[in-house]
Amino acid sequence: MTIHRPGRPADLPPAELLWARWAFVAVLEATTEAETHGVHRTGHWIDGGRLHLDDCGSTWWTLARVGQGRFVLYGEDESSQVKWHKPAIDMLAQAPDWLPHEKLRALLEGWELGCVYWYENGAWARAPYPEGLGDDGLDCGMDRFVERREVLGLLADHGPGAPQLLEDAEAYRLRPEALDALVAAGGDDHDRDEDWDLPAMHRALGMAGLTGETVTA
């Protein structure tokens, strides 16, 4: 699947699948340093009921749980033409009341937001765009999670055993013991920039809810 420019709600996989893929990468990249000091390098991480990605340059995104079956995806890429469009585009037009409007309005007022998508009743939606808009930046960042082969390519950077666990993550049946086995089998012989931080990975797995156990946002 190719994400259109500008993005369309139908370009995105179900939010539960998007969450699982993104969260699994965040679990593998989890570090105690980031938890303790709030320092996140380029990459993916989880913070309570929110998933984040940031390239420390032109792209950042957040996927947040907002109650049962409800998610909001927001962020920006420098390619987005939404926030600079004249006349201004209301990115929260037709948005439901359950969105974190205060947070999103603050980002809008700071010119930090490129687009907003929300998910409810099994479908994504966003504000309407004017005809002729070239891009909203959705493909920059989200394309890594839309196609499974792209996710597998991303996981290749986290050791040869990581792609084998993707199916369990997508099915919300990833057990802590599988992470233990991944680390034990891989050791330090992998392409990661840093060593595994198994305790942090376990904590991230718990926050992500990929074990199938109930997690409150």
PAZAPA-4460 file (N, C-alpha, C; in steps of 0.05 Angstrom, whole numbers, plus 32768, in hexadecimal, padded with zeros to 4 digits):
% residues 217
    n_x    n_y    n_z   ca_x   ca_y   ca_z    c_x    c_y    c_z   seq   type   mol
   8011   7FE8   8000   8000   8000   8000   8012   8019   8000     1      M     A
   800A   802C   7FF0   8018   8046   7FEF   8008   805B   7FFC     2      T     A
   8014   806B   800D   8006   8081   801A   8004   8098   8006     3      I     A
   7FEC   80A2   8001   7FE8   80B7   7FEE   7FF3   80D1   7FF8     4      H     A
   7FF6   80E4   7FE7   7FFE   8100   7FEE   7FE9   8113   7FE4     5      R     A
   7FDA   8120   7FF6   7FDB   811C   8013   7FCF   8101   801B     6      P     A
   7FD5   80FA   8034   7FCB   80E0   803D   7FAD   80DE   803F     7      G     A
   7FA4   80C5   803D   7F87   80C0   803F   7F83   80AD   8057     8      R     A
   7F6D   80AF   8065   7F68   809C   807B   7F6B   807F   8074     9      P     A
   7F63   8078   805C   7F64   805C   8054   7F81   8053   804F    10      A     A
   7F94   8065   804E   7FB0   805D   804B   7FBB   804F   8063    11      D     A
   7FAF   8054   807A   7FBA   8049   8093   7FAE   802E   809A    12      L     A
   7FBE   801C   80A6   7FB3   8003   80AF   7FA2   8007   80C8    13      P     A
   7F93   7FF4   80D0   7F83   7FF7   80E9   7F95   8001   8100    14      P     A
   7F8B   8012   8111   7F9B   801E   8126   7FA8   8009   8138    15      A     A
   7F99   7FF4   813D   7FA4   7FDF   814F   7FBD   7FD2   8143    16      E     A
   7FBD   7FCF   8128   7FD4   7FC3   811A   7FEB   7FD7   8119    17      L     A
   7FE4   7FF1   8113   7FF9   8006   8113   8006   8008   812E    18      L     A
   7FF5   8007   8143   8000   8008   815F   8013   7FF1   8164    19      W     A
   800B   7FD9   815D   801B   7FC1   8162   8036   7FC2   8155    20      A     A
   8036   7FCA   813C   8050   7FCB   812D   8062   7FE0   8139    21      R     A
   8057   7FF8   813D   8066   800E   8148   8070   8008   8164    22      W     A
   805E   7FFD   8174   8065   7FF7   8190   807B   7FE1   8192    23      A     A
   807A   7FCE   8180   808F   7FB9   8180   80AB   7FC5   817B    24      F     A
   80AC   7FD7   8168   80C6   7FE5   8163   80CE   7FF5   817C    25      V     A
   80BB   8002   8188   80C1   8012   81A0   80CB   8000   81B7    26      A     A
   80C0   7FE8   81B9   80C9   7FD5   81CE   80E6   7FCE   81C9    27      V     A
   80ED   7FC8   81B1   8108   7FC0   81AB   811C   7FD6   81AF    28      L     A
   8113   7FEF   81AD   8125   8006   81AF   8125   8012   81CC    29      E     A
   8115   8006   81DE   8112   8012   81F8   812C   8012   8208    30      A     A
   8131   8028   8217   8149   802A   8227   8142   8036   8242    31      T     A
   8150   802D   8257   814C   8039   8271   8154   8056   8272    32      T     A
   8168   805D   8263   8171   8079   8262   815B   808B   8258    33      E     A
   814D   8083   8243   8138   8093   8239   8121   8096   824D    34      A     A
   811B   8080   825B   8106   8081   8270   810E   8094   8287    35      E     A
   8127   8091   828F   812F   80A0   82A7   8133   80BD   82A2    36      T     A
   813F   80C4   828C   8146   80E0   8286   8134   80ED   8272    37      H     A
   8121   80DE   8267   810F   80E9   8253   811D   80F1   823A    38      G     A
   8134   80E4   8234   8143   80EA   821C   813E   80D4   8208    39      V     A
   8135   80DC   81F1   812F   80C9   81DB   813F   80D1   81C3    40      H     A
   814F   80BF   81BA   815E   80C4   81A1   814C   80BF   8189    41      R     A
   8158   80C1   8172   8149   80BB   815A   813D   809F   815C    42      T     A
   8124   809C   8156   8118   8081   8157   80FB   8081   8161    43      G     A
   80F4   806C   816F   80D9   8066   8177   80D8   8061   8195    44      H     A
   80C3   806A   81A3   80C1   8064   81BF   80A4   8066   81C8    45      W     A
   809E   805B   81E0   8083   805C   81EB   8084   806B   8205    46      I     A
   8070   807A   820A   806D   808A   8222   8050   8088   822B    47      D     A
   804B   8076   823D   802F   8071   8246   801E   8068   822F    48      G     A
   8009   8076   8229   7FF7   806F   8214   7FFD   807C   81F9    49      G     A
   8017   8084   81F5   801F   8091   81DD   8038   8085   81D1    50      R     A
   8037   8081   81B7   804F   8078   81A8   805A   8090   8199    51      L     A
   8074   8091   8198   8082   80A8   818B   8096   809E   8177    52      H     A
   809B   80AE   8163   80B3   80AB   8152   80BD   80C7   814B    53      L     A
   80D7   80C9   8148   80E4   80E3   8143   80FE   80DD   8135    54      D     A
   8103   80EC   811F   811D   80E9   8112   8130   80FF   811B    55      D     A
   8128   810F   812F   8138   8125   8139   813F   8139   8123    56      C     A
   812E   813A   8110   8132   814D   80FA   8118   8158   80F0    57      G     A
   810C   814B   80DC   80F4   8156   80CF   80DB   8147   80D4    58      S     A
   80DC   8131   80E2   80C4   8120   80E5   80C0   8117   8102    59      T     A
   80A8   811B   810C   80A1   8110   8126   8083   8108   8125    60      W     A
   807C   80F2   8133   8061   80E9   8134   805A   80DD   814F    61      W     A
   8040   80DE   8156   8036   80D2   816E   801C   80C3   8167    62      T     A
   801A   80AA   8172   8001   809B   8170   7FF8   8096   818D    63      L     A
   7FE1   80A0   8194   7FD7   809E   81B0   7FBD   808F   81B1    64      A     A
   7FBB   807E   81C6   7FA2   8071   81CC   7F90   8086   81DA    65      R     A
   7F77   8087   81D2   7F64   8099   81DF   7F4B   808A   81E7    66      V     A
   7F4E   8075   81F7   7F37   8065   81FE   7F35   804C   81ED    67      G     A
   7F22   803C   81F3   7F1E   8022   81E5   7F18   8027   81C8    68      Q     A
   7F29   801C   81B6   7F24   801D   819A   7F28   8039   818D    69      G     A
   7F33   804C   819D   7F37   8067   8192   7F55   806E   8193    70      R     A
   7F5E   807A   817D   7F7A   8082   817B   7F7B   809D   816D    71      F     A
   7F91   80AB   8172   7F96   80C4   8163   7FB3   80C3   815A    72      V     A
   7FB8   80CA   8141   7FD3   80CB   8135   7FD8   80E8   812D    73      L     A
   7FEE   80F3   8136   7FF4   810E   812F   8012   8112   812E    74      Y     A
   801A   8127   8120   8037   812D   811D   803B   813E   8105    75      G     A
   8054   813E   80FB   805A   814D   80E3   8073   8144   80D6    76      E     A
   8075   814A   80BD   808D   8148   80AD   8090   8162   809E    77      D     A
   80A9   816A   8098   80AD   8183   808B   80A0   8185   806F    78      E     A
   8099   816D   8064   808C   816D   804A   806F   8176   804B    79      S     A
   8063   8177   8063   8047   817D   8066   8041   819A   805D    80      S     A
   802D   819C   804C   8024   81B7   8043   800B   81C0   8052    81      Q     A
   8003   81B1   8067   7FEA   81B8   8074   7FEC   81D1   8085    82      V     A
   8001   81D1   8096   8002   81E7   80AA   8008   8202   809D    83      K     A
   8014   8202   8085   801A   821B   8078   8005   8223   8063    84      W     A
   7FF1   8213   8060   7FDD   8218   804B   7FCD   8231   804F    85      H     A
   7FC8   8240   803A   7FB7   8257   803B   7FA0   8254   8028    86      K     A
   7F87   8256   8032   7F80   825C   804D   7F86   8245   8060    87      P     A
   7F87   824A   807A   7F8E   8237   808D   7F7C   821E   808D    88      A     A
   7F87   8207   8091   7F78   81EE   8093   7F74   81E7   80B0    89      I     A
   7F5B   81E3   80B8   7F55   81DB   80D3   7F59   81BD   80D5    90      D     A
   7F6F   81B4   80E1   7F75   8198   80E3   7F63   8189   80F6    91      M     A
   7F54   8197   8106   7F41   818B   8118   7F24   818E   8110    92      L     A
   7F20   8196   80F7   7F05   8198   80ED   7EF8   817C   80EC    93      A     A
   7EE0   817A   80F6   7ED1   8161   80F7   7EDD   814C   810A    94      Q     A
   7EF0   8155   811B   7EFC   8142   812D   7EEA   813C   8145    95      A     A
   7EEB   8124   814F   7ED9   811D   8166   7EE2   812A   8180    96      P     A
   7ED0   812C   8193   7ED5   8139   81AC   7EEA   812B   81BD    97      D     A
   7EEE   8111   81B9   7F00   8102   81CA   7F1E   8106   81C3    98      W     A
   7F24   8114   81AE   7F40   811A   81A8   7F4C   812B   81BE    99      L     A
   7F67   812B   81C2   7F74   813C   81D5   7F76   8159   81CA   100      P     A
   7F60   8166   81C8   7F5F   8180   81BA   7F72   8195   81C6   101      H     A
   7F74   8195   81E0   7F86   81A9   81ED   7FA3   81A5   81E3   102      E     A
   7FAC   818C   81E3   7FC7   8186   81DA   7FCA   818D   81BD   103      K     A
   7FB7   8185   81AD   7FBA   818A   8190   7FB8   81A8   8189   104      L     A
   7FA7   81B6   8197   7FA6   81D3   8193   7FC0   81E1   819A   105      R     A
   7FCC   81D8   81B0   7FE6   81E3   81B8   7FFB   81DF   81A2   106      A     A
   7FFB   81C7   8196   800E   81C2   8180   8008   81D3   8168   107      L     A
   7FEE   81D6   8162   7FE6   81E7   814B   7FEF   8204   814F   108      L     A
   7FEB   820E   8167   7FF2   822A   816D   8010   822E   816C   109      E     A
   8020   8219   8171   803D   821A   816F   8048   8213   8153   110      G     A
   8036   820F   8140   803E   8208   8124   804F   81EF   8124   111      W     A
   8047   81DB   8134   8056   81C2   8137   8047   81AA   812C   112      E     A
   8030   81AE   811F   8020   8198   8117   801B   8198   80F9   113      L     A
   801E   8180   80ED   801B   817E   80D0   8001   8170   80C8   114      G     A
   7FF7   815E   80D8   7FDD   8151   80D2   7FD4   8141   80EA   115      C     A
   7FBA   813B   80EA   7FAE   812C   8100   7F9B   8118   80F4   116      V     A
   7F9D   80FF   80FC   7F8B   80E9   80F4   7F7F   80DD   810E   117      Y     A
   7F66   80D4   810D   7F5B   80C7   8124   7F4C   80AE   811C   118      W     A
   7F49   809B   812F   7F3F   8080   8129   7F2A   8079   813D   119      Y     A
   7F13   8070   8132   7EFC   8068   8143   7EEA   8056   8132   120      E     A
   7EDE   8042   813F   7ECC   8030   8132   7ED9   8023   811A   121      N     A
   7EF3   801D   811D   7F01   800E   8108   7F09   801E   80F0   122      G     A
   7F09   8038   80F1   7F0F   8048   80D9   7F1F   8061   80E0   123      A     A
   7F31   8069   80CF   7F40   8082   80D2   7F31   8099   80C5   124      W     A
   7F35   80B1   80CF   7F2A   80C9   80C3   7F3C   80E0   80C7   125      A     A
   7F38   80F6   80B9   7F47   810E   80BD   7F36   8126   80B3   126      R     A
   7F3F   813E   80B8   7F31   8155   80AE   7F32   8156   808F   127      A     A
   7F1F   8162   8083   7F1F   8164   8065   7F35   8178   805D   128      P     A
   7F42   8171   8046   7F56   8183   803B   7F4C   8190   8022   129      Y     A
   7F56   81A8   801B   7F4E   81B5   8003   7F59   81A7   7FEA   130      P     A
   7F4C   81AA   7FD4   7F56   819F   7FBB   7F72   81AA   7FB4   131      E     A
   7F83   8199   7FAA   7F9D   81A2   7FA1   7FB3   81A1   7FB7   132      G     A
   7FAC   819A   7FCF   7FC1   8198   7FE4   7FD4   8182   7FDC   133      L     A
   7FEE   8188   7FDD   8002   8174   7FD3   8009   815E   7FE7   134      G     A
   800C   8165   8001   8016   8151   8013   800F   8159   8030   135      D     A
   800A   8146   8041   8007   814C   805E   801C   813E   806F   136      D     A
   802F   8130   8061   8045   8124   806F   8040   8109   807B   137      G     A
   8028   80FE   8078   8021   80E5   8084   8034   80CE   807C   138      L     A
   803C   80CE   8063   804C   80B8   8059   8068   80B8   8066   139      D     A
   8071   80CF   806E   808C   80D1   807A   808B   80C9   8097   140      C     A
   8092   80B1   809D   8090   80A6   80B8   807D   808F   80B9   141      G     A
   8065   8092   80AF   8051   807D   80B1   8055   8067   809C   142      M     A
   8063   806E   8086   8067   8059   8072   8076   8042   807C   143      D     A
   8086   8045   8091   8096   802F   809C   8084   801A   80AA   144      R     A
   806B   8022   80B1   805A   800F   80BF   8042   8005   80AE   145      F     A
   803E   8011   8097   8027   800A   8087   802A   7FEE   807A   146      V     A
   8040   7FEA   806D   8046   7FD1   8060   8056   7FBE   8072   147      E     A
   804E   7FA5   8074   805C   7F93   8086   8079   7F90   807E   148      R     A
   807F   7F8F   8065   809B   7F8C   805C   80AC   7FA3   8065   149      R     A
   80A0   7FBB   8067   80AF   7FD2   8071   80B5   7FCF   808F   150      E     A
   80A2   7FC4   809D   80A6   7FBF   80BA   80BC   7FAB   80BE   151      V     A
   80BC   7F96   80AE   80D1   7F81   80B0   80EC   7F8D   80A9   152      L     A
   80ED   7F9F   8096   8106   7FAC   8090   8110   7FBD   80A7   153      G     A
   80FE   7FCA   80B4   8105   7FDB   80CC   810F   7FC9   80E2   154      L     A
   8103   7FB2   80E6   810B   7FA0   80FB   8126   7F93   80F6   155      L     A
   812E   7F92   80DD   8148   7F86   80D7   815F   7F94   80E5   156      A     A
   815B   7FAD   80ED   8170   7FBC   80FB   8171   7FB5   8118   157      D     A
   815E   7FA4   8122   815D   7F9D   813E   8164   7F80   8143   158      H     A
   8173   7F74   8132   817C   7F59   8136   816C   7F45   8125   159      G     A
   8179   7F2E   811E   816C   7F1B   810C   8153   7F0E   8118   160      P     A
   8150   7F0D   8132   8139   7F00   813D   8120   7F12   8140   161      G     A
   8124   7F2C   813E   810D   7F3E   8142   80F6   7F3B   812E   162      A     A
   80FC   7F38   8114   80E5   7F34   8102   80D3   7F1C   8108   163      P     A
   80DF   7F08   8114   80CF   7EF0   811A   80BA   7EF5   812F   164      Q     A
   80BD   7F0A   813F   80AA   7F10   8154   8094   7F23   814B   165      L     A
   8096   7F2E   8133   8083   7F42   812A   8066   7F36   812A   166      L     A
   8063   7F1E   8121   8048   7F12   8120   803C   7F11   813C   167      E     A
   804B   7F0A   8150   8041   7F09   816B   8039   7F25   8175   168      D     A
   8049   7F38   816E   8043   7F54   8175   8029   7F5D   8168   169      A     A
   8026   7F57   814E   800E   7F5F   8140   7FF5   7F51   814B   170      E     A
   7FF8   7F39   8156   7FE2   7F2A   8161   7FDE   7F30   817F   171      A     A
   7FEE   7F42   818A   7FEC   7F49   81A7   7FF0   7F31   81B8   172      Y     A
   8004   7F21   81B1   800A   7F09   81C2   8028   7F07   81C6   173      R     A
   8036   7F1D   81C5   8053   7F1D   81C9   8059   7F1B   81E7   174      L     A
   8067   7F06   81EF   806D   7F01   820B   8088   7F0C   8213   175      R     A
   808C   7F14   822C   80A6   7F1E   8235   80BC   7F09   8230   176      P     A
   80B5   7EEF   8232   80C9   7EDA   822F   80D4   7EDA   8212   177      E     A
   80C4   7EE4   81FF   80CE   7EE5   81E4   80E4   7EFA   81E1   178      A     A
   80E1   7F10   81F0   80F6   7F24   81F0   810F   7F1A   81FD   179      L     A
   810C   7F0B   8212   8123   7EFE   821F   8132   7EEC   820C   180      D     A
   8123   7EDC   81FD   812F   7ECA   81EA   813D   7ED9   81D3   181      A     A
   8130   7EEF   81CA   813C   7F00   81B5   8157   7F0B   81BD   182      L     A
   8158   7F15   81D5   8171   7F21   81DF   8186   7F0B   81E4   183      V     A
   817D   7EF4   81EF   8190   7EDE   81F5   819C   7ED3   81DB   184      A     A
   818B   7ED1   81C6   8194   7EC6   81AD   81A6   7ED9   819D   185      A     A
   819F   7EF3   81A0   81AE   7F07   8190   81C7   7F10   819C   186      G     A
   81C8   7F11   81B7   81DF   7F1C   81C4   81E5   7F38   81BB   187      G     A
   81FE   7F3D   81B6   8207   7F57   81AB   820D   7F56   818E   188      D     A
   8206   7F3F   8181   820C   7F3C   8165   81F4   7F45   8154   189      D     A
   81F1   7F5E   8152   81DB   7F6A   8143   81E2   7F85   8139   190      H     A
   81D1   7F91   812A   81D7   7FAB   811D   81CD   7FC3   812D   191      D     A
   81C4   7FBF   8145   81BA   7FD5   8155   81D1   7FE7   815D   192      R     A
   81CB   8000   8163   81DF   8013   816B   81E6   8011   8188   193      D     A
   81D5   8003   8198   81DA   8000   81B4   81D2   7FE4   81BD   194      E     A
   81DA   7FDC   81D5   81D3   7FC2   81E0   81B6   7FC1   81E7   195      D     A
   81AB   7FA9   81E8   818F   7FA5   81F1   818D   7FAE   820E   196      W     A
   8176   7FBA   8214   8170   7FC1   8230   8156   7FB2   8237   197      D     A
   815A   7F99   8240   8144   7F87   8244   8130   7F91   8259   198      L     A
   8138   7F9B   8270   8124   7FA5   8283   8113   7FBB   8277   199      P     A
   811F   7FCE   8268   8110   7FE3   825B   80FD   7FD8   8246   200      A     A
   8106   7FC4   8237   80F5   7FB7   8223   80DC   7FAA   8230   201      M     A
   80E0   7F9D   8247   80CA   7F91   8255   80B6   7FA7   825E   202      H     A
   80C0   7FBD   8268   80AE   7FD2   8271   809F   7FDE   8259   203      R     A
   80AC   7FE2   8243   809F   7FEC   822B   808A   7FD9   8221   204      A     A
   8090   7FBF   8222   807D   7FAB   8219   8064   7FAD   822A   205      L     A
   8067   7FB0   8244   8050   7FB3   8256   803F   7FCB   824F   206      G     A
   804C   7FE2   824A   803D   7FFA   8242   802F   7FF7   8227   207      M     A
   803C   7FE8   8215   8031   7FE5   81FA   8018   7FD3   81F9   208      A     A
   8016   7FC1   820C   7FFF   7FAF   820C   8000   7F99   81F7   209      G     A
   8018   7F93   81ED   801A   7F7F   81D8   8018   7F63   81E2   210      L     A
   8017   7F5F   81FC   8014   7F44   8207   7FF7   7F3B   8207   211      T     A
   7FE5   7F4D   8201   7FC8   7F47   8202   7FBC   7F4E   821C   212      G     A
   7FCB   7F57   8230   7FC1   7F5F   8249   7FB6   7F7B   8247   213      E     A
   7FA2   7F81   8257   7F96   7F9C   8256   7FA9   7FB1   8260   214      T     A
   7FAB   7FC7   8250   7FBC   7FDE   8257   7FAB   7FF6   8257   215      V     A
   7FAC   8006   826C   7F9D   801F   826D   7FAE   8035   8263   216      T     A
   7FA2   8046   8252   7FB1   805C   8246   7FB7   8072   825A   217      A     A
***
